Amino acid sequence: MLKENSLKGKNIIVTGGGTGLGKSMGKYFLELGANLIITSRKLEVLEKSADELEKETGGKVLPVACDIRKYDEILNVIEQSESKFGQIHGVLNNAAGNFISPTERLSHRAFDIVVDIVLRGTYNFTLATGKNWIEKKQPGTFLNIVTTYAWTGSGYVVPSACAKAGVLSLIRSLAAEWAKYKIRSNAIAPGPFPTEGAWERLFPADVAEKIDPLKRIPLKRFGDHQELANLAAYLMSDYSAYVNGEVVTIDGGEWINGAGEFNGLEAVPQEMWDKLEKMRSRKK
């Protein structure tokens, strides 16, 4: 999508960067000239991904194990990143946790696990990096992965909905407060982008048969990882320098399709519409 070397010289941290969508977005950052720092709790996964990414792109990747719920470990990521590459230019808060369940079946510990990773982890990384940038008078860009149910809410993923709503409020609040420090904060709300592992947890085979997620999407297809990476790279780049406090939805029209009261009429066959039209004509 972007010109060659659009991210040249930028050093970007991606949480949850060793697998899935985080890895796909990080790969494109590398292809555009950035240096990459990837974090998650499992160092062996990070090291394997770092090796793969460097071979595929020719870029430089620093893997650093980090539990984003622990502030001291985030400070270590920042220290190692600066030691390896120098100034940090951007943070992609991508790490998340989620599972589907009737809320009454959740223990308070299960609720805590999701909220701690998604909300606490994001504000920890944002606070630590933001303070670092402000102290050193360096500009920076935060990009956060949220969901469309951050503003609508959703049953059966209530801990995630609560946490993602908090993340969305965080970026909008800091967009106003920290812009004076030349720090931008934005978000992306992706729709279905299948990934190995996470997709199966959210849509097990038995569940997918009953609520085919593809039927909810007007474009009748899932998203491609490169499409999400294109948007992420733009929002992380200087081309989007005037975008601040925004959340961009990329879901093929899924959420707006579900929001419309009568959108379910898509299921009505043409023959039935013909009958309904004849009935209206008779009444006239």
VEXKE-557031 format. One line per 5 residues: for each residue x, y, z of C-alpha. Coordinates in nm, 2 decimals. Example, Ala and Ser with C-alpha at 12.3 -4.5 7.8 and 13.67 -1.06 7.14 Angstrom:
<atoms>
1.23,-0.45,0.78  1.37,-0.11,0.71
</atoms>
This chain:
<atoms>
0.00,0.00,0.00  0.27,0.25,0.10  0.58,0.36,-0.07  0.91,0.17,-0.02  1.09,0.28,0.30
0.78,0.46,0.43  0.88,0.35,0.78  1.25,0.36,0.73  1.44,0.46,1.05  1.14,0.39,1.28
1.16,0.16,1.57  0.83,0.00,1.66  0.72,-0.22,1.95  0.44,-0.48,1.88  0.29,-0.65,2.18
0.17,-1.00,2.10  0.40,-0.97,1.80  0.52,-1.33,1.78  0.20,-1.48,1.63  -0.12,-1.41,1.44
-0.22,-1.06,1.34  0.06,-0.90,1.54  0.32,-1.09,1.34  0.15,-1.00,1.01  0.15,-0.63,1.09
0.50,-0.64,1.22  0.62,-0.81,0.90  0.48,-0.53,0.69  0.65,-0.27,0.92  0.98,-0.45,0.85
0.91,-0.46,0.47  0.86,-0.08,0.48  1.20,-0.03,0.65  1.12,-0.02,1.03  1.31,-0.20,1.30
1.08,-0.42,1.51  1.06,-0.52,1.88  0.82,-0.80,1.95  0.70,-0.91,2.29  0.49,-1.18,2.45
0.53,-1.41,2.75  0.69,-1.70,2.56  1.05,-1.62,2.46  1.09,-1.93,2.25  0.79,-1.83,2.03
0.93,-1.48,1.99  1.28,-1.60,1.90  1.14,-1.84,1.63  0.92,-1.56,1.49  1.21,-1.31,1.49
1.43,-1.55,1.30  1.15,-1.61,1.04  1.07,-1.24,1.00  1.44,-1.14,0.95  1.49,-1.41,0.69
1.17,-1.31,0.50  1.22,-0.94,0.51  1.59,-0.87,0.57  1.49,-0.64,0.86  1.60,-0.64,1.22
1.39,-0.79,1.50  1.45,-0.78,1.87  1.25,-1.04,2.07  1.19,-0.96,2.44  0.98,-1.17,2.67
0.73,-0.96,2.86  0.41,-1.01,3.06  0.24,-0.68,2.99  0.05,-0.70,3.32  0.38,-0.64,3.50
0.50,-0.28,3.47  0.87,-0.36,3.55  0.88,-0.60,3.26  0.76,-0.33,3.03  1.03,-0.10,3.15
1.28,-0.37,3.06  1.14,-0.39,2.71  1.18,-0.01,2.67  1.54,-0.03,2.80  1.64,-0.31,2.57
1.47,-0.15,2.27  1.66,0.18,2.32  1.98,-0.01,2.38  1.94,-0.20,2.06  1.79,0.05,1.82
1.78,0.39,2.00  1.46,0.60,2.01  1.13,0.42,2.01  0.89,0.58,1.76  0.57,0.37,1.79
0.39,0.11,2.00  0.13,-0.12,1.86  -0.08,-0.25,2.16  -0.20,-0.57,2.00  -0.17,-0.83,2.28
-0.51,-0.96,2.39  -0.70,-1.25,2.56  -1.06,-1.36,2.50  -1.29,-1.65,2.51  -1.66,-1.70,2.46
-1.88,-1.80,2.75  -2.21,-1.71,2.91  -2.12,-1.45,3.17  -2.28,-1.63,3.46  -2.05,-1.92,3.39
-1.73,-1.71,3.44  -1.54,-1.69,3.77  -1.42,-1.36,3.88  -1.07,-1.49,3.81  -1.16,-1.56,3.44
-1.29,-1.21,3.42  -0.97,-1.07,3.57  -0.75,-1.26,3.32  -0.91,-1.09,3.02  -0.94,-0.75,3.17
-0.58,-0.76,3.30  -0.43,-0.85,2.97  -0.64,-0.62,2.75  -0.69,-0.31,2.96  -0.42,-0.32,3.23
-0.16,-0.44,2.98  -0.25,-0.16,2.73  -0.25,0.12,2.99  0.07,-0.02,3.14  0.25,-0.01,2.81
0.10,0.32,2.72  0.19,0.49,3.05  0.54,0.36,3.06  0.62,0.45,2.70  0.44,0.78,2.72
0.63,0.89,3.02  0.95,0.79,2.85  0.87,1.00,2.54  0.75,1.30,2.74  1.06,1.30,2.96
1.29,1.28,2.66  1.08,1.53,2.46  1.03,1.27,2.18  0.72,1.24,1.96  0.56,0.90,1.93
0.26,0.71,1.80  0.03,0.47,1.98  -0.18,0.23,1.78  -0.43,0.01,1.97  -0.62,-0.29,1.84
-0.98,-0.28,1.97  -1.31,-0.43,1.84  -1.64,-0.29,1.72  -1.81,-0.42,2.03  -1.60,-0.17,2.22
-1.88,0.08,2.15  -2.18,-0.15,2.11  -2.10,-0.41,2.38  -2.16,-0.78,2.32  -2.29,-1.07,2.51
-2.08,-1.38,2.56  -1.75,-1.18,2.55  -1.83,-0.94,2.83  -1.48,-0.92,2.99  -1.33,-0.84,2.65
-1.61,-0.58,2.57  -1.54,-0.40,2.90  -1.17,-0.40,2.85  -1.17,-0.29,2.49  -1.42,-0.01,2.57
-1.16,0.10,2.83  -0.88,0.09,2.57  -1.09,0.30,2.33  -1.16,0.56,2.60  -0.79,0.56,2.68
-0.68,0.65,2.33  -0.94,0.91,2.28  -0.85,1.07,2.62  -0.48,1.07,2.55  -0.53,1.20,2.20
-0.65,1.52,2.36  -0.41,1.53,2.65  -0.08,1.42,2.50  -0.11,1.58,2.15  0.08,1.88,2.30
0.38,1.64,2.34  0.35,1.53,1.97  0.22,1.19,2.08  -0.07,1.06,1.87  -0.31,0.78,1.98
-0.53,0.59,1.74  -0.71,0.25,1.72  -0.82,-0.01,1.47  -1.13,-0.22,1.51  -1.09,-0.53,1.30
-1.36,-0.76,1.20  -1.30,-1.14,1.14  -0.94,-1.20,1.03  -0.89,-1.57,1.09  -0.57,-1.67,1.28
-0.44,-2.00,1.39  -0.53,-2.08,1.75  -0.74,-1.77,1.84  -1.00,-1.83,1.57  -1.06,-2.18,1.69
-1.11,-2.06,2.05  -1.36,-1.80,1.95  -1.54,-2.01,1.69  -1.51,-2.38,1.77  -1.65,-2.60,1.49
-1.97,-2.68,1.67  -2.04,-2.31,1.74  -1.93,-2.20,1.39  -2.19,-2.43,1.24  -2.47,-2.26,1.43
-2.35,-1.89,1.39  -2.16,-1.89,1.07  -1.96,-1.56,1.11  -1.93,-1.53,0.73  -2.31,-1.47,0.70
-2.28,-1.16,0.91  -2.04,-0.99,0.67  -2.20,-0.80,0.37  -1.88,-0.85,0.16  -1.92,-1.23,0.22
-1.56,-1.29,0.30  -1.31,-1.27,0.58  -1.04,-1.01,0.60  -0.69,-1.08,0.47  -0.40,-1.01,0.70
-0.23,-0.78,0.45  -0.54,-0.56,0.45  -0.51,-0.50,0.82  -0.13,-0.46,0.79  -0.19,-0.19,0.52
-0.41,0.01,0.76  -0.18,-0.03,1.06  0.13,0.08,0.86  -0.06,0.39,0.74  -0.16,0.49,1.09
0.19,0.43,1.22  0.35,0.63,0.94  0.40,1.00,0.90  0.13,1.00,0.62  -0.13,0.99,0.90
0.03,1.27,1.10  -0.31,1.46,1.13  -0.50,1.15,1.24  -0.54,1.16,1.62  -0.80,1.00,1.85
-0.96,0.80,1.57  -1.08,0.44,1.56  -1.09,0.29,1.21  -1.32,0.00,1.15  -1.21,-0.27,0.90
-1.47,-0.54,0.90  -1.64,-0.57,0.56  -1.94,-0.39,0.70  -2.01,-0.65,0.97  -2.09,-0.43,1.27
-2.31,-0.19,1.08  -2.49,-0.48,0.93  -2.57,-0.62,1.27  -2.67,-0.27,1.40  -2.94,-0.21,1.15
-3.28,-0.33,1.28  -3.40,-0.47,0.95  -3.07,-0.59,0.80  -3.18,-0.95,0.88  -3.42,-0.92,0.59
-3.13,-1.01,0.37  -3.25,-1.37,0.44  -3.58,-1.30,0.26  -3.58,-1.47,-0.09  -3.67,-1.28,-0.40
-3.99,-1.48,-0.44  -4.12,-1.37,-0.11  -4.04,-1.00,-0.19  -4.25,-1.05,-0.51  -4.54,-1.18,-0.30
-4.51,-0.89,-0.05  -4.51,-0.64,-0.34  -4.83,-0.79,-0.48  -4.99,-0.77,-0.14  -4.91,-0.40,-0.11
-5.05,-0.34,-0.46  -5.38,-0.51,-0.37  -5.42,-0.29,-0.06  -5.37,0.02,-0.27
</atoms>
